[in-house]
Amino acid sequence: MSTARILYHYSSQQFDTGSPKALVAMIGLLDRARFEPVYLATGDGPLIDALAAQNVRIVRGEVTSVTYRHPLAALGKALRQARLLRRLEINLLHMNEFGWNQDLVLGAWLRGIPVVLHLHNPASIAFQNLHRFAASKVLTVSEAAKGTVTNLHRIRHKCEVLYNSVDLGHMGCGRPIRESLGLTSQDIVIGTIGQISYRKGIDVVLETARILLPRWQRLRFLVVGPKGIGEESFADEMMQRAKEPGFAGRVHFLGSRFDIPDLLASMDIFFLPTRAEPFGIVIIEAMAAGVPVVASRVGGIPEIIKSDENGRVVDPILPEAFASAISEILQMPDGGRSMGERGCRSLLGRFDSGAVRERLRGIYDQLLGRT
């Protein structure tokens, strides 16, 4: 069987949020004897570096949206991309977003190349967006995310769920680094990982900490992640609020980090009071590390934590509700360690690399006419 060449593209170059991490992890699953990944980069950044580190071939180019108001110009751009796809001998195009009338997608459509559009965030399938015709398959990261697609009826027949995968072994092999974080082995560490944004509920983290800190003298909170794009003022406000006397210096903002397994190994509870979460890959990462999880009952999270035996999903999103759930775990005889172990085992066959690899291979083979 010949090797199929898959071209990938994503409009962002960042690598400290879920979507680009999921893309790199997915490409890492490919059987290189069956699929050769190529990435079309429109700039430089951490995502490109991560892909290059996986020996993914990087090609340079531009991807732009076209308008039906200028049909000749749009056709010219699409034909230019069609020539690029022919020159690269691409067999399938996989976009890490739905996009809007992009010349690369339309060029693949003109050449009869199968197109996969991968939704990681809420989307609306607009009538004017030709991608709804060009797409051979539309993937969403959870059933919940699929249910939030506006005008889903326009693509329902070609829409499927492909869960993101996590290298469970990698996330489970971290080593505690508490000393370097100014923490001791006696401290009770509650951590969250995500952008410092309103959506991620960082304000709820602080208010939950305000409730719990007086009750548990060894409690410490860690907030790991960059300032949310466009939410720098919110992030600055949260970081300033954490300096108030009521927090007693026991809430620490660590910024962006790339030693996630070690950070998870340093936590006793993972806490994510997010207001929206299409999937929740960081939830799986924490569970893979054997850390008990307390998170919001939103988006794809209930598809991950299906039982109270494996974690806690909380509704409504109120500090008092989260404080109660966290207190329950802290008062368990083992501090929630057995819950963390059960949560880790529950991931097997659903989100582990082997399961997602087989699912992805089946989708590609179907589109390439190999089945």
Residue pairs with C-beta under 8 A, 6 or more apart in sequence:
1 34
1 370
3 32
3 33
3 34
3 35
3 36
4 34
4 35
4 36
4 91
4 92
4 364
4 368
5 35
5 36
5 38
5 88
5 89
5 90
5 91
5 92
6 30
6 35
6 36
6 37
6 38
6 90
6 91
6 92
6 93
6 94
6 364
7 38
7 39
7 40
7 85
7 88
7 90
7 92
7 93
7 94
8 23
8 27
8 37
8 38
8 39
8 40
8 56
8 94
8 95
8 96
9 39
9 40
9 42
9 63
9 93
9 94
9 95
9 96
9 104
10 19
10 20
10 23
10 47
10 95
10 96
10 97
11 42
11 63
11 97
11 99
12 19
12 20
12 45
12 47
13 41
13 42
13 43
13 44
13 45
13 46
13 47
13 48
14 20
14 45
14 46
14 47
15 21
15 24
15 45
15 46
15 47
15 49
15 50
16 46
16 195
16 225
16 226
16 256
17 195
18 120
18 164
18 279
18 281
18 282
19 96
19 97
19 120
19 121
20 46
20 47
20 50
20 96
21 281
22 120
22 141
22 164
22 279
22 281
23 47
23 96
23 118
24 47
24 50
24 51
24 54
25 164
25 165
25 166
25 167
26 164
26 165
26 356
26 360
27 37
27 39
27 51
27 54
27 56
28 54
28 167
29 165
29 353
29 356
29 357
29 360
30 37
30 357
30 360
31 357
31 361
34 361
35 361
35 364
36 57
37 56
37 57
38 56
38 57
38 58
38 59
38 88
38 90
39 48
39 51
39 56
39 57
39 58
39 59
40 59
40 60
40 61
40 63
40 104
41 48
41 58
41 59
41 60
41 61
42 60
42 61
42 62
42 63
48 58
51 58
52 58
59 88
61 84
63 81
63 102
63 103
63 104
64 77
64 102
64 103
65 99
65 100
65 101
65 102
65 103
66 73
66 74
66 77
66 78
66 101
66 102
66 103
66 106
67 74
67 101
68 74
68 101
68 128
74 101
74 103
74 106
77 103
77 106
77 107
78 103
78 106
78 107
78 109
78 110
79 107
79 110
80 103
80 107
81 103
81 104
81 106
81 107
81 108
82 107
82 108
82 110
82 111
83 107
84 107
85 93
85 107
85 108
85 111
85 113
86 111
90 108
90 113
91 113
91 114
91 368
92 113
92 114
92 115
92 116
92 364
92 367
92 368
93 104
93 105
93 108
93 113
93 114
93 115
93 116
94 116
94 118
95 102
95 104
95 105
95 115
95 116
95 117
95 118
96 118
96 120
97 117
97 118
97 119
97 120
97 121
98 117
98 119
98 123
98 125
98 129
98 131
98 138
99 105
99 117
99 131
100 126
100 129
100 131
101 128
101 129
101 130
101 131
102 131
105 115
105 117
105 130
105 131
105 134
105 135
106 130
106 134
108 114
108 115
108 134
109 115
109 130
109 133
109 134
114 136
114 137
114 367
114 368
115 134
115 135
115 136
115 137
116 135
116 136
116 137
116 138
116 139
116 363
116 367
117 131
117 135
117 137
117 138
117 139
118 138
118 139
118 162
119 138
119 139
119 140
119 141
119 145
119 149
119 278
120 141
120 145
120 278
120 279
121 278
122 145
122 148
122 149
122 150
122 276
122 278
123 149
123 150
124 149
124 150
124 151
125 132
125 149
125 150
125 151
125 152
125 154
125 155
126 132
126 151
127 151
127 154
132 154
132 155
135 155
135 158
136 158
136 367
137 158
137 159
137 160
137 363
137 367
138 155
138 158
138 159
138 160
139 159
139 160
139 161
139 162
139 363
140 146
140 149
140 159
140 160
140 161
140 162
140 278
141 161
141 162
141 163
141 164
141 278
141 279
141 300
142 161
142 163
142 278
142 279
142 280
142 299
142 300
142 303
143 161
143 300
143 303
144 278
144 298
144 299
144 300
144 302
144 303
145 161
145 278
145 279
145 299
145 300
146 152
146 159
146 161
148 278
148 299
149 155
149 159
152 159
160 363
162 356
162 359
162 360
162 363
163 279
163 303
163 350
163 351
163 356
163 359
164 279
164 281
164 284
164 351
164 356
165 351
165 352
165 353
165 355
165 356
165 357
166 281
166 284
166 285
166 288
166 347
166 351
166 352
166 353
167 288
167 353
168 288
168 344
168 347
168 348
168 351
168 352
168 353
170 261
171 260
171 261
171 264
171 285
171 286
171 288
171 289
172 261
172 288
172 289
172 290
172 344
173 261
174 259
174 260
174 261
174 262
174 263
174 264
174 265
174 266
174 289
175 261
175 262
175 265
176 185
176 262
176 265
176 266
177 259
177 262
177 263
177 265
177 266
178 184
178 185
178 187
178 189
178 266
181 222
181 252
181 254
181 266
182 252
183 189
183 220
183 266
186 218
187 218
187 219
187 220
188 216
188 218
188 219
188 220
188 268
188 269
188 330
188 335
189 220
189 221
189 222
189 266
189 267
189 268
189 269
190 209
190 212
190 219
190 220
190 221
190 222
190 267
190 268
190 269
190 270
190 271
190 326
191 221
191 222
191 223
191 224
191 263
191 264
191 266
191 267
191 269
191 270
191 271
192 200
192 202
192 205
192 221
192 222
192 223
192 224
192 225
192 270
192 271
192 272
192 273
193 224
193 225
193 260
193 263
193 270
193 272
193 282
193 285
193 286
194 200
194 202
194 224
194 225
194 272
194 274
194 282
195 225
195 226
195 227
195 228
195 229
195 231
196 202
196 223
196 225
196 226
196 227
196 228
196 231
196 234
196 235
196 238
196 239
196 253
197 227
197 228
197 231
197 234
197 235
198 228
198 231
198 234
198 275
199 228
199 274
199 275
199 276
200 225
200 228
200 272
200 273
200 274
200 275
201 272
201 273
201 274
201 275
201 296
201 317
202 223
202 234
202 235
202 238
203 238
204 273
204 317
204 318
204 319
204 322
205 221
205 223
205 251
205 271
205 273
206 238
206 241
206 242
206 247
206 251
207 319
208 271
208 273
208 319
208 322
208 323
208 326
209 219
209 221
209 247
209 250
209 251
210 246
210 247
210 319
211 319
211 320
211 323
212 219
212 323
212 326
212 327
213 219
213 246
213 247
213 248
213 250
215 327
216 330
219 250
220 250
220 251
220 252
221 250
221 251
221 252
221 271
222 252
222 254
222 263
222 266
222 267
223 238
223 242
223 251
223 252
223 253
223 254
224 254
224 255
224 256
224 257
224 260
224 263
225 255
225 256
226 255
226 256
227 235
227 236
228 234
228 235
238 253
239 253
241 247
242 251
242 252
242 253
243 249
254 263
257 263
260 285
261 289
264 270
264 285
264 286
264 289
264 291
265 289
267 286
267 289
267 291
268 291
268 292
268 335
268 336
269 291
269 292
269 293
269 294
269 326
269 329
269 330
269 336
270 282
270 283
270 286
270 291
270 292
270 293
270 294
270 295
271 293
271 294
271 295
271 322
271 326
272 280
272 282
272 283
272 293
272 294
272 295
272 296
272 301
273 295
273 296
273 314
273 317
273 322
274 280
274 295
274 296
274 298
274 299
274 301
275 296
275 298
275 317
276 298
276 299
277 283
277 295
277 296
277 298
277 299
277 300
277 301
278 299
278 300
279 299
279 300
280 295
280 299
280 300
280 301
280 304
283 293
283 295
283 301
283 304
283 305
283 311
284 304
284 347
284 351
286 293
287 293
287 304
287 305
287 310
287 311
287 340
287 343
287 344
287 346
287 347
288 344
288 347
289 340
289 344
290 337
290 340
290 341
290 343
290 344
291 340
292 311
292 312
292 329
292 336
292 337
292 339
292 340
292 343
293 305
293 311
293 312
293 343
294 311
294 312
294 314
294 322
294 325
294 326
294 329
295 301
295 305
295 311
295 312
295 313
295 314
296 313
296 314
296 315
296 317
297 313
297 314
297 315
298 315
298 317
301 313
302 313
304 347
304 351
305 311
305 312
305 313
305 343
306 346
307 346
309 339
309 342
310 339
310 342
310 343
310 346
311 339
311 343
312 325
312 328
312 329
314 321
314 322
314 325
315 321
329 335
329 336
329 339
330 336
332 338
332 339
348 355
349 355
362 371
364 370
365 371
